Amino acid sequence: MKHALVEYERNGYNDSDFFAIWFDDATGELGQTEIGSTRYAGGAGYEGISTAPASSVILERARKVLAALILSQITAAEKSDVLEPESVPLGTTLRILKDSSPRSKSTYKTGEIGEVFYSKAFGTFYRKGYNTPDRKNTRVGLRRLDGTTVFVPLSQCRLDREMLTTEELNHRAEALSHEYQFGGAFAGYTWASKLFFATPEQNAEAAAA
């Protein structure tokens, strides 16, 4: 059976669509269904989805699925941020991944590190996202440990730190999942207009009142 967890509204230019996020206790899946819209009459509504308050057992099962989704997302983000940063603020310490070419005016070696004092993307960029600044068209200036400076394509750099360990990422995902933000697992989520569950903390507070 599918158990409703969250209802939310996605606003378009002229219309709004309404969604229910649910947990399927048979498949262990978190999913969402469009239950209605101002673009058309009627809609699926909550057909096949229970709107009864989710039990603590269902909520905990759904939370564990959410934790796994969060872990996947933050692991991918950590890998991208550390190994293939798309942009870096000034003051970031980078590690060079490739020797400079023999024709380069700036000479550097694999493994050298330096602090970013300059960063600029080269090209023509457009507001709608075509040809956006990224690691492929950005050049950074690094101040090395001996005080000398060098200019390097960002595509030849990574952060000078190791990725978070699996244990650290698991701990972070577990902590985030206890915020019960099920909508974060779905693109287009805005804000919850209705919840069909109470957290353990809320239940404890209600019992103590």
C-alpha positions, 0 to 999 in steps of 0.5 A: 500500500502507498502511504501519503507523506507530503503534499506540495504545490508546484507553481508554474507561470499560469497554473499550479500542479499538486503532488503527493509524495508517498512510501510504498510499504510493498516495494520500499519505494519513495515516489510521487503522484500528481494528484491535481492541477489548475491546468485541467479538471479533476485529476487522480487525487489520492486514488490508491494512496492512503491519507491516514497518518503514517505509523511510526513503523512506516515513517521509519522505513521511509526515513531509511529509504530517504537516508539511502537517497541522500547518501547517494546524492551527497556522495556524488556531490562530494566526489564532484566538489573534491575531484572536479570542482566547477568553480573555486572561491579565492583562498581555496587550496588546489592540487595540480593534476597534470604537468604543464605543457612544454609550450606553456608560459607557466610551468608547474608539476603534478602534485604541486599545491597552491592557494587561489588568488585569481579565477576567471572564466573565458568565453561568451556566456548567456543568461539561459544557461548556454555556455556557462562558466565551468571547470573547462573554461576557467583559469585559476592563478595559484600562489605556491608554497614558495610564494611563486605564482602560476596560472593553471586551467581549473580542469587540471586541478582538484581540491587539496583535501581527501574526500569524506570517508564512507563513514562520514558520509553515512553519518551525514546522510543519517543526520539529514534523514532525521529532518524528514525532508522527503521532498528533497528527493524530488526535482521541482519540490517547493514546500510542503502544504500538508504532512501526513506524519508526526516525527518521533520528537513531535510525538514525544512532545505531545505525550509529555504535554 
